[in-house]
Amino acid sequence: MSEIYAFIEAEKTTHPVAFLCRLLEVNRSSFCAWLAGAQARLSGGPLTRPWPTRSP
């Protein structure tokens, strides 16, 4: 499923997200949740660092 969401992310500059989701038969809310998770992973959020960090 991640490949489909990645495709939508790549093509959203040329086609509306709603159209792509309908064409590929995925929920737009699922794409938005995947996108939020991807952004959290890139920012080093809790999805990539589930353990507590210590202050120096």
C-alpha positions as semicolon CSV with decimal commas, in nm:
position;residue;x (nm);y (nm);z (nm)
1;M;0,000;0,000;0,000
2;S;0,291;0,235;0,066
3;E;0,380;0,227;-0,303
4;I;0,033;0,353;-0,392
5;Y;0,055;0,635;-0,138
6;A;0,404;0,726;-0,260
7;F;0,268;0,742;-0,615
8;I;-0,012;0,973;-0,504
9;E;0,243;1,192;-0,323
10;A;0,456;1,212;-0,638
11;E;0,165;1,289;-0,869
12;K;-0,031;1,531;-0,651
13;T;0,132;1,829;-0,822
14;T;-0,021;1,729;-1,156
15;H;-0,355;1,580;-1,044
16;P;-0,589;1,644;-0,750
17;V;-0,540;1,405;-0,457
18;A;-0,912;1,326;-0,448
19;F;-0,901;1,219;-0,813
20;L;-0,593;1,000;-0,761
21;C;-0,743;0,835;-0,453
22;R;-1,066;0,763;-0,635
23;L;-0,879;0,629;-0,940
24;L;-0,659;0,401;-0,726
25;E;-0,947;0,305;-0,495
26;V;-0,793;0,422;-0,168
27;N;-0,946;0,639;0,102
28;R;-0,824;0,995;0,100
29;S;-0,815;0,991;0,481
30;S;-0,584;0,688;0,469
31;F;-0,351;0,875;0,234
32;C;-0,352;1,177;0,467
33;A;-0,273;0,952;0,765
34;W;0,012;0,790;0,573
35;L;0,143;1,134;0,476
36;A;0,133;1,254;0,839
37;G;0,320;0,939;0,945
38;A;0,579;0,990;0,672
39;Q;0,637;1,347;0,785
40;A;0,675;1,230;1,146
41;R;0,929;0,968;1,038
42;L;1,128;1,227;0,846
43;S;1,131;1,467;1,139
44;G;1,258;1,200;1,378
45;G;0,926;1,179;1,557
46;P;0,808;0,900;1,784
47;L;0,769;0,654;1,497
48;T;1,145;0,639;1,438
49;R;1,255;0,688;1,799
50;P;1,015;0,501;2,031
51;W;1,251;0,506;2,329
52;P;1,300;0,809;2,555
53;T;1,602;1,026;2,494
54;R;1,828;1,148;2,772
55;S;1,938;1,505;2,820
56;P;2,315;1,554;2,840
